[in-house]
Amino acid sequence: MTAPGQTTPSQGDVLISNPSPLTGERELSLVVSADIYNAAGGPTVLIAEIETGTCYRATAYATETGYGVVLADRVVWMPVDMLGEQFGRLTDAQRDRVVDQIVAVLRGQ
């Protein structure tokens, strides 16, 4: 459930995690679950990892963005109360490309 005062995440939102209690590092992720699901108030949201280092480049399963490389083969259901805060937003074309890549991964294409 979305906490009072917390906005509902939308597909295409780039989120920044709260600092890790162990390292203090923050990570970026992309909301990829559909807005109809996100608005339903469920306890989780589907996110894709964004690699901000230099070891990944665009491939059939990764999209380069201004925030880093979104990895379509690294998706996970994340509890809404652990999402962190909005950091930015992908363009519609980038968002659609990532969703298409995730579907391709799931279908084994």
N, C-alpha and C positions, 0 to 999 in steps of 0.2 A: 504494500500500500504506500502511496505517496504521503510523506509526512506533512503536517500542516506547514504552510509557507514554502514548501518545495514544489517546483514546477514539474509537470509531467514531461519526461523526456520524449523527444520526437526522433523519428528515423532520420539519420543524417547529422544529428548532433554529435559534436566532438566533446568528450568529457575528460576532465582531469581529476584523477583520484585524489583522495586525501593523502597526506604524507604517510609513508610506511612507518609503523612504530619501531621497526628494526633499523631501517636505513635512512629514513627521512625522504626517500625518493618518491616522486610522483609519476604516474603513468597516464598516457592518453589512450582512450578507447573511443569507438564509434558505435552509436546506437543503430542496430540493424533490424530490430523487430519492428513490425508494422505499427503504424500509429493507432489503428483500431485496437490492437492488442495493448499497446502502451496506455491508451486512454481508459481501458477497462479497469485499471486500478489493481492489477495483479501484483504479486510480491516480487516479481523478477522482470528483467529486461534483457534481451539478447544483444550482446555487444561483440565487436571484433577488435582485436588488439591492433594498436598502431605502434609500429617500431620507429623510434625516433633516432636510433643510432645509424650507422652507415653500412651495416652488414646485409641489408635487404634492398632490392631494387624492384621496379615494376616487372611483373611476369603475368602469366595467364591467371595466377591466383593471388596477385598483389597489385595494388594501385598506389602510385605515388601521388601524394597530396602536399599542400603547403604545411601540413602538420606532421608529416612522416609517411611511411608506407603502411597502408592498411592491409593486413594479412587475412585473406578470405578463408584460410584453413585454420585459423585460430579464433573460433567463436565460442562463447560461453554464456550461460544464463547467469546474470549477476543480480543479487538482491538490490532492490531499488534504494534501500537505505545505505548501500555501500558504493553508490555510483560516483560520488564526488559532485563537482559542479560543472556547469557548461563552460567550455573553453572556446568553442567556435562552431562552425557548421560547414559541411562539405557542400559543393555545388550539387544541383540536382543530377547533373550528368555523372559526377564522381560517385554519388550515392548509388545511382542505378547500376553503374559498372560494378561496384563492390557487391551489391545484392546479386547481380547476375553471376559473379564469380563464386559466391557462396553456394548458390544453387548448383552450379557446375561441379563444385567439390562434392556436394551431397549426392549428386547423381553419378559421380565417377566419370565425368566427361573430361 
